[in-house]
Amino acid sequence: MAMICVLTLSAQSIYDFKVKDDVGKDVSLADYKGKVLLIVNTATRCGFTPQYKELEALYEKYRNEGLEILDFPCNQFGQQAPGTIQEIHQFCSANFDIQFPQFDKIEVNGANEHPLYTWLKAGNDIKWNFTKFLVSRDGKVLKRYEPRNKISDIEADIQLEVNPVLSSIMARRSIRKYLDKPVEHEKLEVIVKCGINAPSGMNRQPWIVRVVEDQKRSLAMPQR
């Protein structure tokens, strides 16, 4: 237990963790750098088990855009993930034809919880099967979803992450800083001319552009 605590405390990124795959081989999550991850604890005899079908549909739709779904079966909730990982994998393949990676069974709460989940849940225990975490391409936990959250809502968040244009828009923050010196008159003339010639959507209302270069006068003008 002490070793698990030390590992979790020292981990600065999701990529510091290792997990075991469905044949017991160690897998470093650093292998998934640059991918958008949806991490889920699953069960094969749960009322939410049909979500496997929806998760596979997400995977097929966004896999080529950089989505990976990491499946961790867990038997802690109602003993609803019985059997070996091989039996679980066979069930999921036969019933839902899952293609996304499925890892060895783990515990997500308590003394024997996997360090990955200690890090993911940040002190808020997992409540039930099919809790999900969305992780960005740079390894940050973006959002946690409870089992009853709609897959369509999760898909909307995934779209924002896998699409580089949308993710850039969502991540952009604009901070304007101004120098305490006047703008040259010549530059103002160019800006005004560009504004006058900009398309106006067939708006034919008369309009006037006034440029105030005197700071005292501009401060004294009424604000609208």
N, C-alpha and C positions, 0 to 999 in steps of 0.2 A: 504493500500500500504506500509506503514511504517513497519508493522509487517512482510510482505513478504520480504522486503529488509533485515530486521534483521535476519530472518530465513536463507536466502540465504547466507548472509555474514558469519554467524556462522557455516554453514554446512561445514564440513571438508571432508565428504565422501558421496557418493551416498546413503549409507545406513542410512543417517540421515533424509532422506525424507520419507513422507507418501503421498500416492495417494489414490483415491477412485476407487473401482472396478465398474463393470457394474451394481451393485445393490446399489451403494452408500455407501458401507462399506469401512472404512479406512483400508488400507493395508500398512504395513511398508516394504520399500524396503530392510530392513535388513533380511527379510524372504528369500531373494535371495543371501545371502552371499555364496560364493563358487561356484556360477554359472557364466557362460559366458552369458552376456546379449546383445541382439540386440534390441535397443529401437527405435521405429519408430512412426512418426505422420502420420495418414492415413486419407483417404477420400473415400467415396463409389461411387462418381460420377466424378472421375478424370480419365484422360487418363492413369495414372499409377495404377489405381485400380486393373488391372489384376496381379499386383505384389503380391497380396494376395496369389495367387496360388503358386508362387515361394517361398514366405515366409513360407507357410505351408509345402512345400516340404522340405525346410531346417529344419524346426522344427521336422518333422517326422524322418529325417535322423540323426539329432544330439541331439535330446532330451535326449536320454539315456546316452549320453556322457557329459551332463551338460549344454546344451544350453537352454536358455529361451528367447523367443521373447515377448517383452512387447509392446502392441499396444495401442496408444493414439489417438483416432479420434479427428480431429481438423477441424473446419468449417471456419477458417480464410482465406483460399486461394480459392478465386472464389466461396465461399459458396458451396463447393462441398462435405460437410459432413452434410447434413440437417437431421432433424429428431432427435428423442431421442436415447439415447445409446441402449435402448432395440430394437428399429427399426434397428439401425445399426448392432447390433449383430445378429439379425434375418437374415438380408440381407447377412452378411458375412458367416453365418453358412449354409444358403441355397445355396449360389452360389460358395463358396470356401471351405466349410466344415472345417473352421479354428478350431484348437484345442488349440492354444496358448492363454495366458491371454489377455483379452481385457478390458481396463479400461474406466472410464467415460470420456466424452468429455472435452477437456481442450483448453486453448489458449497457444500458444508457443512463441508469440511475443507481445510486447506492455505492457501497464500498468497492464493488468490482466493476464499476462503470469504466468504459474505455476512455482514456485521456482525451481522445478526439471530442467526445461528447461533453466532457467536463469543460473543454474550451468552447465548444459551440454554444452550449446552453447558458453559460455565464451565470451559474447559480440558480437558474429557474428550471426546475426539474421537468423532464418530459412527462406529459400527462397521459398519453395513449399512443397506440400504434398509428403510423402514417403521419407523424409530425415531420415537418420539412424545413430545411434551411436553404436559402438561396445565397450563394457565394459568388462574388464578382470575379472577373478575370485576374485581378490582382490580389485575390485571396481574402477579401473582406466579407464578413457576414452582413448581408444587406437586409435580410428579412427572415422572420420565423413565421411559419404557417401551422396552425392547428389542424387536426384531421378533418374538421368540417369546412375549412376554407375551400372555396370553389376552385377547381383546377383552372377554370377560365380566368380567374383573377391572378393566379400564379403565372399563367401563360402571358398575360399582359406585362407582368414584371420581367419575365424572361425575354420578351421581345425587346424591351428597353435595353437589356444588357447585351444580347447577341448582335443587335444591329449597331454598327459603329457610329452611324450618324445620330441615331436616337440616344445612344449612351453618351456621346460627346455633348449633345444638347443638355441632357439631364445633369451632367457633371460640371457644366460650365458655370462659372461664377464671375460676374463683372464688377470690378472695383475701379472707380474713376478717381484719378488724382489730378489736380490742376496746379500749374505753376502760378506763382504770384507775380506775373508780368503780362503786359498787354500782348495781344496777337497783332502781328504786323498788318498794316492797312491793306497791303497788296494781297495778303492771304484772305482777308475778309472779302475783298472784291471777288476773288475767284469762287469762294464758297457761296456768295450771294448769286453770282451768275449761274452756278450749277443748280442752286435751288430754284431759280426762276425757270430754268429750262427742264426741270424734272417733270415727268408725266404727272398729270393731275386727275386722271380718270374722268375726262370730259367735264370737269368742274369749271364752269365759265363765270363764276362769281369774281368780281374785281377784288384784288388784294394788293396790299402794300407791304414792302419789306423795309423795316427801319433797323439800322445798325447803330447802336450807342457805344461809342468808344471811350466816353468819359465815365470812369468808375463812380464818381460821386453822383452824377446825374442818373446812372443806371440804378443805384441804390435808392434814389429818391422817387423813382417811377413806381406807380401803383402796381401791385402784383395781381395777376388774374388766375 
